Amino acid sequence: MARIPEDVQVEVLEDSCMGIGDCRRLMPKVFVEGEEHLSVVAATGEEDFDVEELVEVAYTCPNSAIAVRRDGQNLLS
């Protein structure tokens, strides 16, 4: 699993996620399959990840179901 920096908040918006799984394929250490095949953010782990890569993956979500914020500011705008 990946370690999420303290100043970064990542959320999968459950009402918007369709479970397509692109995020899980592109960043399997950050996103995992949860209930009903929807994506969820994995528990934090030992290894840091690239926040810019995370933002790119969030943009690939067809339903814009991934929210990424740094210190409360939306990084996807």
N, C-alpha and C positions, 0 to 999 in steps of 0.2 A: 504494500500500500504506500501511497505517497503522503508526504507531510505537507499540509496546507499552511503557508505562512500566516502568522498571527494577524497580519493586517489585511488578509484576503478572505472574503466570504464567498463560498460557492454553494449554490442551491439548485436543485432540480425542482422545477415547479410542477408538482404532482398533477394538477388539473390540466396542464398543457402537454405533458410527456405522453407520447404515443407508443413508447417502447421500441422504436426502430433500432436503437442500439449503436448508432454511429459513434456516439461519445464513448461507449464502452469499448468499441474496437480501436478507436484512435488513442484513448487514454485509459487503458484498463487498470492502472494503478490509482486512478482518481474516481472513475465511475464503475459501478458494478450493477448487476441485475438485482432488483428488489422484487417485492410482491407484484404479482400480475405482469411480470416481465418488464416493468418500468425501471428506468435507471434511477439510481440513488448515488449520493456522494459516499465514497468509501471512508472508513475510519482512517484517521491519520496514521502514518507510519514513519519509517526511518528516513526516507529519501525525499528530498525536495523535488519540485517539478517547476517547469518554466511557465510562469503566469501568462506570457504572451502566447504560448502554445495553447494554454487553456482557453484564452479568449478566442483564438482561431477555431478551436473545437466547438465552442459555444455558438459561434456564427454558423457552423455547419448544421446545427439542429434545425430541422424543417419547421418546427413549431415554436422556435425561440423559447424553449422550455428550460434553458440554463441561464441562471443569473450569476454574474460575477461582479463583485464589488471589492474595492480596496478602500479601507477606512470609510466605508459607507457610500462611496462614490461609484456609480455604475461604470464599469469598464467597457460596456458594449455599445455605448452611444456614439 
